[in-house]
Amino acid sequence: MIPFHIKALILDMDGVIWRADSPIGDLPEIFNRIEARGLKYVFATNNGTKTPDQYVTTLGKLGVEASTQQVVTSALGTAYMLGQKFPRGAKVFMIGEDGIRVALEEKGFEILSAKHAQEAQIVVMGIDREVNFNKMREATLLVRRGVPFYATNPDKTFPTPRGEIPGAGAWISVITTATGIEPIYAGKPFPFMMELSLERLGVSKEETLVVGDRLETDIAAGQAVGCPCALVLSGVSTREQAERWIPKIDIVADDLTSLIQ
């Protein structure tokens, strides 16, 4: 189903490779077929909870060998963006997990606890499975005061074996509701992660297929940079939604297995 002129893939993870950490399909066999076709690939995920090293470990446990250079996350995108705008040592109040924390620390930012949050020069928000009222209160006060507000991604939900659960966008909406201010996003549907992925692949956009399960982020981001796109129906978006999507999607497949057959 993949056109012959395609030389590389940009693969989303949640809803394409796995739901939570449960694999979708026979991943070793899928990637054997991908490599047999000589296709390059990177993983580009809006889920910034893990570091690239942690994603590589998770992929390895599922039988997929990858390097950290093949993993692009919204957390990496956020840290890279902030590194272009703020000096090393700038103080950040962060709501998020290891992925965004490590990415920010590697760029030289100082991460503040909630106790010292009001010293922050930047507010950064991603999904945080230990989010609480105290963190949300401090972020709200900072944003209302005019401190620059950044976020990893706008995904309202992400898929798990039990169904969709709140994503980063759902928690970010609390701050937006309380302040009337939208953050600047690094993740999909904004094109930054696609551009970074194309740079790592070294392949033209016309020869790179973006594969995702969510129309408003994965597909929108791929189309924004001019890549052909494939929607898989193993995650969030449905065939009916895909048929109504404009501009038209190049490929709609049940899952990654059927896409690479």
Residue pairs with C-beta under 8 A, 6 or more apart in sequence:
1 230
1 251
1 253
1 258
1 259
1 260
1 261
2 37
2 39
2 209
2 230
2 251
2 259
2 260
3 209
3 228
5 206
5 207
6 39
6 207
6 208
6 209
6 228
7 38
7 39
7 40
7 203
7 207
7 208
8 39
8 40
8 41
8 42
8 201
8 203
8 207
8 208
8 209
9 34
9 39
9 40
9 41
9 42
9 208
9 209
9 210
9 211
10 41
10 42
10 44
10 194
10 197
10 198
10 201
10 208
10 209
10 210
10 211
10 222
10 227
11 17
11 41
11 42
11 43
11 44
11 211
11 256
12 43
12 44
12 45
12 46
12 211
12 212
12 213
12 214
12 218
12 235
13 43
13 45
13 47
13 55
14 20
14 45
14 46
14 47
14 158
14 159
14 213
14 235
15 24
15 158
15 159
15 212
15 213
15 214
15 232
15 234
15 235
15 236
16 24
16 211
16 212
16 213
16 232
16 234
16 235
16 256
17 23
17 24
17 27
17 43
17 59
17 62
17 64
17 256
18 24
18 62
19 159
19 160
19 161
19 234
19 235
20 159
20 160
20 161
21 58
21 62
22 161
23 62
24 234
24 255
24 256
25 255
25 256
25 257
26 257
27 62
27 63
27 64
28 62
28 63
28 64
30 256
30 257
30 260
31 63
31 64
31 65
33 260
33 261
34 41
34 260
37 260
40 201
40 202
40 203
41 70
41 201
42 69
42 70
42 71
42 72
42 197
42 200
42 201
43 55
43 59
43 66
43 70
43 71
43 72
44 72
44 73
44 188
44 193
44 194
44 196
44 197
45 55
45 71
45 72
45 73
45 74
46 73
46 74
46 152
46 153
46 155
46 167
46 168
46 187
46 188
46 193
46 217
47 73
47 74
47 99
47 127
47 153
47 155
47 158
48 73
48 74
48 75
48 76
48 78
48 96
48 97
48 99
48 100
48 103
48 126
48 127
48 152
48 153
48 168
48 187
49 75
49 96
49 97
49 98
49 99
49 100
49 126
49 127
49 129
50 58
50 73
50 97
50 98
50 99
51 75
51 98
51 99
51 102
51 103
52 68
52 71
52 73
52 76
53 68
54 98
54 99
55 66
55 71
55 73
56 66
56 67
56 68
56 71
59 65
59 66
60 66
69 200
70 200
72 193
72 196
72 197
72 200
73 99
73 103
73 152
74 126
74 152
74 153
74 185
74 186
74 187
74 188
74 193
75 96
75 99
75 100
75 102
75 103
75 126
75 152
76 103
76 196
77 152
77 186
77 187
77 192
77 193
77 196
78 100
78 103
78 104
78 124
78 126
78 150
78 151
78 152
78 186
78 187
79 100
79 103
79 104
79 106
79 107
79 109
80 107
80 186
80 192
80 196
81 150
81 184
81 186
81 192
82 90
82 92
82 104
82 107
82 109
82 122
82 124
82 150
83 107
83 108
86 109
86 121
86 122
88 107
88 108
88 109
89 108
89 109
89 110
90 109
90 110
90 121
90 122
91 109
91 110
91 112
91 119
91 120
91 121
91 122
92 104
92 109
92 110
92 111
92 112
92 120
92 121
92 122
92 123
92 124
93 112
93 114
93 117
93 120
93 122
93 123
93 124
93 138
93 139
93 142
93 147
94 100
94 101
94 104
94 111
94 112
94 123
94 124
94 125
94 126
95 124
95 125
95 126
95 128
95 131
95 135
95 136
95 139
95 171
96 124
96 125
96 126
96 127
96 128
96 152
97 126
97 127
97 128
97 129
97 130
99 126
100 124
100 126
100 152
101 111
104 111
104 124
105 111
109 122
112 119
112 120
114 134
114 135
114 138
117 138
117 139
117 141
117 142
118 138
118 141
118 142
120 142
120 147
121 147
121 148
122 147
122 148
122 150
123 139
123 142
123 143
123 147
123 148
123 149
123 150
123 183
124 150
124 151
124 152
125 139
125 149
125 150
125 151
125 152
125 168
125 171
125 172
125 175
125 183
126 151
126 152
126 153
126 168
127 152
127 158
127 166
127 167
127 168
127 171
128 135
128 171
131 171
136 171
136 174
136 175
136 178
139 175
140 175
140 178
140 179
142 149
143 149
143 175
143 179
143 181
144 178
144 179
144 181
148 184
149 175
149 179
149 181
149 182
149 183
149 184
150 183
150 184
150 185
150 186
151 168
151 172
151 183
151 184
151 185
151 186
151 187
152 168
152 185
152 186
152 187
153 167
153 168
153 169
153 185
153 186
153 187
153 188
153 217
154 168
154 169
154 172
154 185
154 187
154 189
154 217
155 167
155 168
155 169
155 187
155 214
155 217
156 166
156 167
156 169
156 170
156 173
157 164
157 165
157 166
157 167
157 169
157 170
157 236
158 164
158 165
158 167
158 236
159 213
159 235
159 236
164 236
172 183
175 181
175 183
176 182
176 183
186 192
186 193
187 193
187 217
188 194
188 212
188 217
188 218
188 220
188 221
189 216
189 217
189 218
189 220
189 221
189 224
190 221
190 224
191 221
191 224
191 225
193 221
194 210
194 221
194 222
194 224
194 225
194 227
195 225
197 208
198 204
198 205
198 208
198 225
198 227
201 208
205 225
205 226
205 227
206 226
206 227
206 228
208 227
208 228
209 227
209 228
209 229
209 230
209 250
209 251
210 218
210 219
210 221
210 222
210 227
210 228
210 229
210 230
211 218
211 229
211 230
211 232
211 256
211 259
212 218
212 219
212 221
212 222
212 229
212 230
212 231
212 232
212 235
213 231
213 232
213 233
213 234
213 235
213 236
213 237
214 235
214 236
214 237
215 231
215 237
215 241
215 242
215 245
215 249
216 237
218 229
218 231
219 229
219 231
219 237
219 245
219 249
222 228
222 229
223 229
223 247
228 250
228 251
229 249
229 250
229 251
230 249
230 250
230 251
230 252
230 253
230 259
231 237
231 242
231 249
231 251
231 252
231 253
232 253
232 254
232 255
232 256
232 259
233 239
233 242
233 252
233 253
233 254
233 255
234 254
234 255
234 256
239 252
242 249
242 252
251 259
253 259
